[in-house]
Amino acid sequence: MSSAAEVKVMLSAAFKEAYIVLVPEFERSTGHKVVTIWAPTVEMMKRLKGGEIVDMVIIAADSLDELIALGKIAPDSPVDLAKSGIGVAIRAGAPKPDIGTTEAFKRTLLAAKSIAYSTGPSGVYITSLFQRLGIADELKPKVKQLQGVPIGEVVACGDAQIGFQQVGEILPVPGIELLGPLPADIQRITVFSAGLHVGAQQPGAAKALIKFFTSPVAAPVIRERGMEPG
């Protein structure tokens, strides 16, 4: 290996739990240092479109495609890292309403006092799902869409009775429980991918990090945190 490099990575919270376990091992094994910039998806897109340069971006695949079209991400660089479904969070110890079917899910939402979701990929989908299910108008007075705030924390402190986020973002939050994933017929699987910025200063080290994230070492770490590799 050539001299150690400093790799600058920008990513959203969806891949965070696996990332914070895997990065130290990558640093130990390669000598490279990883500098992390956490930002919500909406903010990431704004900053990258505005000209901010990093070595590597981890974001939902459709957002990465948009950045490629805008000339921000190298078109031959994207690699899928993990797949995630959307989960439903409730406060720990709270009654567990039925979300086993789409009809039960609708009844539970209509009966809920307050609902929270993010501005990230899960929140964008949930907004459209409420419209598709024909309950958006009825839910509007009790819905909160929040940017940059972990939805699990909002549920844990009692500011929302039900929260939606990627399963991997719900599992580590104290004070809440994963009620379950969305019913299968209305579930949305999001693929989170990594890509190299066209202005990357350390493309070699960034490629090595992507390779590490897709290695056999990484797969069980990703699974344990509520996602599926690749």
C-alpha positions as CSV (number, residue, x, y, z in Angstrom):
1,M,0.0,0.0,0.0
2,S,1.1,3.5,-0.7
3,S,1.1,6.2,2.0
4,A,-1.9,6.6,4.2
5,A,-4.6,8.9,3.1
6,E,-7.4,10.9,4.7
7,V,-10.8,9.9,3.1
8,K,-13.6,12.4,3.5
9,V,-17.1,10.7,3.5
10,M,-20.5,12.3,3.5
11,L,-23.5,10.2,4.4
12,S,-26.9,10.1,6.0
13,A,-27.9,8.2,9.1
14,A,-29.3,5.2,7.4
15,F,-26.0,3.4,7.2
16,K,-24.6,4.9,10.4
17,E,-24.8,1.9,12.8
18,A,-22.8,-0.4,10.5
19,Y,-20.5,2.4,9.4
20,I,-19.4,3.3,12.9
21,V,-18.5,-0.3,13.6
22,L,-16.7,-0.9,10.3
23,V,-14.7,2.3,9.8
24,P,-12.3,1.7,12.8
25,E,-11.5,-1.7,11.4
26,F,-10.8,-0.3,8.0
27,E,-8.5,2.4,9.5
28,R,-6.6,-0.2,11.5
29,S,-6.1,-2.5,8.6
30,T,-5.2,0.1,6.0
31,G,-3.6,3.0,7.9
32,H,-6.0,5.4,6.2
33,K,-8.0,7.9,8.2
34,V,-11.7,8.5,7.6
35,V,-13.3,11.9,8.1
36,T,-17.1,11.7,8.4
37,I,-19.6,14.3,7.6
38,W,-23.1,13.4,8.8
39,A,-26.1,15.2,7.2
40,P,-29.7,14.5,6.4
41,T,-30.4,13.5,2.9
42,V,-32.0,16.8,2.0
43,E,-29.0,18.7,3.3
44,M,-26.5,16.3,1.6
45,M,-28.2,17.0,-1.8
46,K,-28.2,20.7,-1.2
47,R,-24.5,20.8,-0.2
48,L,-23.3,18.5,-3.0
49,K,-25.4,20.4,-5.6
50,G,-23.9,23.6,-4.2
51,G,-20.3,22.5,-5.0
52,E,-19.1,20.8,-1.8
53,I,-16.4,18.3,-2.5
54,V,-15.8,15.0,-0.6
55,D,-14.1,11.8,-1.6
56,M,-17.1,9.5,-1.2
57,V,-20.9,9.8,-0.7
58,I,-23.2,7.2,0.8
59,I,-26.9,7.9,0.1
60,A,-30.0,6.3,-1.3
61,A,-29.4,5.0,-4.8
62,D,-31.9,7.2,-6.5
63,S,-30.3,10.3,-5.0
64,L,-26.9,9.1,-6.2
65,D,-28.3,8.7,-9.7
66,E,-29.5,12.3,-9.5
67,L,-26.0,13.4,-8.5
68,I,-24.5,11.4,-11.3
69,A,-26.8,13.2,-13.8
70,L,-25.7,16.5,-12.3
71,G,-22.0,15.6,-12.9
72,K,-21.2,15.4,-9.1
73,I,-20.6,11.7,-8.8
74,A,-18.4,9.6,-11.1
75,P,-20.8,7.5,-13.2
76,D,-18.7,4.3,-13.1
77,S,-18.2,4.4,-9.3
78,P,-21.5,3.5,-7.6
79,V,-21.6,0.3,-5.5
80,D,-24.7,-0.9,-3.6
81,L,-23.9,-1.3,0.1
82,A,-27.1,-2.3,1.8
83,K,-30.9,-2.7,1.4
84,S,-33.3,-1.4,4.1
85,G,-37.0,-1.7,4.7
86,I,-39.1,0.9,6.6
87,G,-40.0,0.1,10.2
88,V,-42.6,1.4,12.6
89,A,-41.5,2.5,16.1
90,I,-43.4,2.9,19.3
91,R,-42.4,3.9,22.8
92,A,-41.0,1.0,24.8
93,G,-43.7,-0.6,26.9
94,A,-46.5,1.0,25.0
95,P,-49.5,-1.1,23.8
96,K,-48.7,-2.8,20.5
97,P,-51.3,-2.0,17.9
98,D,-51.9,-4.2,14.9
99,I,-49.9,-3.4,11.7
100,G,-49.9,-7.0,10.3
101,T,-52.1,-6.1,7.3
102,T,-52.6,-3.0,5.3
103,E,-56.1,-2.5,6.6
104,A,-54.9,-3.0,10.2
105,F,-52.1,-0.6,9.5
106,K,-54.6,2.1,8.3
107,R,-56.8,1.6,11.4
108,T,-53.8,2.0,13.7
109,L,-52.7,5.2,12.0
110,L,-56.2,6.7,12.1
111,A,-56.4,5.9,15.8
112,A,-52.9,7.3,16.6
113,K,-52.6,10.6,18.4
114,S,-49.4,11.7,16.7
115,I,-47.1,10.4,13.9
116,A,-43.6,11.4,12.9
117,Y,-41.3,10.7,10.0
118,S,-38.3,12.2,8.4
119,T,-37.5,14.1,5.2
120,G,-35.3,11.3,4.1
121,P,-36.2,8.4,1.7
122,S,-38.5,6.7,4.2
123,G,-40.3,9.9,4.9
124,V,-40.7,10.7,1.2
125,Y,-42.3,7.3,0.7
126,I,-44.5,7.5,3.8
127,T,-45.9,10.8,2.5
128,S,-46.9,9.2,-0.8
129,L,-48.1,6.1,0.9
130,F,-50.6,8.0,3.0
131,Q,-51.9,9.6,-0.2
132,R,-52.1,6.2,-1.9
133,L,-54.0,4.7,1.1
134,G,-56.5,7.6,1.0
135,I,-55.8,8.7,4.6
136,A,-53.5,11.7,4.1
137,D,-56.1,14.4,4.8
138,E,-57.3,12.6,8.0
139,L,-53.8,12.2,9.2
140,K,-52.6,15.7,8.4
141,P,-53.4,17.4,11.7
142,K,-51.3,14.9,13.7
143,V,-48.3,14.3,11.3
144,K,-44.9,15.8,11.9
145,Q,-42.2,15.6,9.2
146,L,-38.8,16.4,10.7
147,Q,-35.4,17.1,9.2
148,G,-32.2,16.1,11.0
149,V,-33.9,14.7,14.0
150,P,-33.8,10.9,14.7
151,I,-37.4,9.9,14.6
152,G,-36.8,7.2,17.3
153,E,-35.8,10.0,19.8
154,V,-39.1,11.8,19.1
155,V,-41.0,8.7,19.8
156,A,-38.9,7.9,22.9
157,C,-39.6,11.2,24.5
158,G,-43.4,11.0,23.8
159,D,-43.6,13.7,21.2
160,A,-45.0,11.1,18.7
161,Q,-46.9,7.9,19.4
162,I,-45.8,6.3,16.1
163,G,-42.7,6.9,14.1
164,F,-41.4,5.7,10.7
165,Q,-37.8,5.3,9.7
166,Q,-35.4,2.8,8.2
167,V,-35.4,-0.3,10.4
168,G,-31.6,0.1,11.0
169,E,-32.2,3.6,12.4
170,I,-34.9,2.4,14.8
171,L,-33.1,-0.6,16.4
172,P,-30.3,1.3,18.3
173,V,-32.5,4.0,19.9
174,P,-33.1,3.5,23.6
175,G,-36.6,3.9,24.9
176,I,-38.4,2.6,21.8
177,E,-39.4,-0.7,20.2
178,L,-39.6,-1.8,16.6
179,L,-43.3,-2.6,16.3
180,G,-42.5,-4.2,13.0
181,P,-41.8,-3.5,9.3
182,L,-44.5,-2.1,7.0
183,P,-46.8,-4.8,5.7
184,A,-45.1,-6.6,2.8
185,D,-47.5,-5.3,0.1
186,I,-46.8,-1.7,1.0
187,Q,-43.2,-2.0,2.0
188,R,-40.5,0.0,0.2
189,I,-36.9,-1.3,0.1
190,T,-34.3,1.4,-0.2
191,V,-30.9,0.6,-1.6
192,F,-28.1,2.7,-0.1
193,S,-25.1,3.1,-2.4
194,A,-21.6,4.6,-2.3
195,G,-20.1,6.6,-5.1
196,L,-16.9,8.7,-5.7
197,H,-17.2,12.4,-6.1
198,V,-15.8,13.6,-9.4
199,G,-13.5,15.9,-7.4
200,A,-12.3,13.3,-5.0
201,Q,-8.8,14.0,-3.7
202,Q,-8.3,10.4,-2.5
203,P,-10.1,8.2,-5.0
204,G,-7.8,5.2,-4.3
205,A,-8.4,5.1,-0.6
206,A,-12.1,5.8,-1.1
207,K,-12.4,2.8,-3.5
208,A,-10.6,0.7,-0.8
209,L,-13.2,1.8,1.7
210,I,-16.1,0.9,-0.6
211,K,-14.5,-2.5,-1.2
212,F,-14.2,-3.0,2.6
213,F,-17.9,-2.2,3.0
214,T,-18.8,-4.9,0.5
215,S,-16.4,-7.5,1.9
216,P,-17.4,-10.7,3.8
217,V,-16.2,-9.0,7.0
218,A,-18.8,-6.3,6.6
219,A,-21.8,-8.5,5.7
220,P,-22.7,-9.8,9.2
221,V,-22.2,-6.3,10.7
222,I,-24.7,-4.9,8.2
223,R,-27.2,-7.7,8.9
224,E,-27.0,-7.3,12.7
225,R,-28.1,-3.7,12.2
226,G,-31.3,-4.3,10.4
227,M,-30.2,-4.2,6.8
228,E,-29.2,-6.6,4.1
229,P,-25.8,-6.4,2.4
230,G,-25.7,-5.1,-1.2
